[in-house]
Every structure is written in C-alpha cells, then in structure tokens.
Amino acid sequence: MSEPGKGVNAGKLASNVQKRITRVQEKMMQKLGKADETKDTVFEEGVANFNKQMAEGTKLQRDLRAYLAAIKTMHECSKHLQECLSDMYEPDWFGKEEVDSITEDSDIVWEDLHQKLMDSALNSMDTYMAQFPEIKARIAKRDRKLVDFDSARHHFASIQKAKKKDEAKTAKAEEELARAQKVFEEINCDLQEELPSLWNSRVGFYVTTFQSIAALEETFHREIGKLNQNLCNTLIKLEEQQEINGAAANHNATVESDITKPASKLKPGPPVPLPPRPSPSKEVKQDDINLFEDELVPNINYTAPSQVRGQITPYSWYSVTSLFNLHLFACSLPFPMCQS
C-alpha cells in the first residue's frame, strides 16, 4: 500500500508535467500563427522599464561595492604611509607628538567614511535591489499564467465549435477557463500597479543615494584637508628648525677651525718695515778706520732682510749678525760716539 504523501506528490508532478506540455504546445501554435496571443502593450512597456531599471541598479550596486573596496584599500595604503612617517620621525624632531596625533586622526576619518558609506549607501542599495528578483519571478509567473489562460480560452472555443456538443466537456472547459482567467488577472493586476510605482521610485532613490555619498565625501575631504594642512605646517617648521640648527652648527665648526688653525696657514699680514740702515758717523774717516790692523776690522756684510714664503720675519739671521758685528766695531774706536 502506497503512502498518501507519495501519491499526492506523484499527482502534483504529473499535473505540472501536463501543464508544461500544454504551454509548449500553445506557444508553438502562437508562433506558427495558428493561435492568437493575448497582448498587453502597457504591461510590456512596464516590463521593459523594469528590466532597464534592474540593469541600471545592478551596475550601480556593483560599482558602489567596487568604490567601497577602493576606499578600503586607499585607507590601508594611507594608514601605512602615515605610520611610516611616524616611525621615521625622530623623537627629538619638532612636532613629533603632532605627527603622531595626525596619524591617528587620519585613520579615524578614513574609517568613519567607509562605515557611513556602508550604512547609508550600500545597505540602502542592497535593500533597493532585493525587490527585483521577487518581482522578476512574478513577471515570469504572469507570463506562464497568460499562456494557460490562452490555452484554456482556445480549448473552450474549440469545444464550442465542435459539431457534437458535449455539455460535460463544455462545462469543464468553461470552468478551467474561468479559473485560469482569475489566476492570471490577480497577478496581472498586482503587477500593473507595482511596475509603474517601482519605475517612478528610482528617481528618489538615486537622489538620496548620491546626495548621501556627496555629503559624506565633502565632510571627509574637509576633515582630511585640515589634517594634511596641519601636517604640512609641522613639516615646514621642522625644515626651518633644521636649517637654523644646521647654520649654527656650521658657524661653530668654522670658529673652532679658525682657532685651531696653525700659524703657517694664517693669512699673511702687511710686511713689517725694517729699521734704518746704520751708517758711519761723518767724523769717522776711512783713513782712520784703516789705522787698525786688519784682524780688528770686522767683515761687515749687510744683507737685506729675507722673507720666507708664508712667514714674515723682520730680520734674517745674517742681518742680525752683521748689525751685531758693526756695533762691536764701533765701540772699539776711540771716538766719543762709542762712549755712550
């Protein structure tokens, strides 16, 4: 004995198979021109608008997700770049705390932008697009019910045209036609109301979505712009401080170098004038000088002072020796000039 559930399922399966066969036959008859097809131009226009709206929404949803993924990637790249600057920034440099604070605030601003776009734009987009699959399935069901209605209508018409009337078949065909017409009209009326309403709702949805995106981006760029300006000002002050410190260090190094520089490397000064060359007194005559023996007469050689390259000396060694010999010679003479 078969189970009741299996019998019901088998009967339902057989009924569905029979419906598919009937629909295929009806579609073939319509394509061959042997059977008329119910047309609804207004509804077909609504379906065309629906397909266009669904395609536009699908593209917008895909691009919005790609945009959010790019923001997430940009957030990560910006975060790593800011952290790199913070890690390289020496603790004793100007504005170290300011740079660390800017790094943290930038991360918060990026995270806030991504989260708000997810909440206000992407989630709304997902909710908007969630209604299309259900309506699309109902449109497909309406098309099937329309074929069933046309098939029942044609079947009833064929029975009525038969020469031999069968009241039972006629009543059954009429009942099937009424049932098919009722099912079709119910779903058709619902779609006739929903499709135009859905088509008109796209304008408000697009406006709300892009206004939200624009407002969030405007807030983000304003806040991130302030942080970037603060970072630029801090780096400018750091550069100025480094230039000042570098100039001071160079000045100190120059002073120390001048102090420790050897005398031989100093810049030569003006030459020191030589003392006047001593000349014999007018009272001393050459003949008087010749009265002495030759060994008493010193060999006086007056040599001009020499100047060593890079060093100035008032007298050379030979000049000093000649002057000293001249002084000894003058003091040995019996003249008043030597008694002083």
Secondary structure as UniProt FT lines:
FT   HELIX           4..31
FT   TURN            32..33
FT   HELIX           41..88
FT   TURN            91..92
FT   TURN            94..95
FT   HELIX           96..117
FT   HELIX           118..122
FT   HELIX           123..129
FT   HELIX           131..161
FT   HELIX           167..260
FT   HELIX           263..265
FT   TURN            282..283
FT   HELIX           286..289
FT   TURN            290..291
FT   HELIX           294..296
FT   TURN            309..310
FT   HELIX           317..331
FT   HELIX           336..338
//
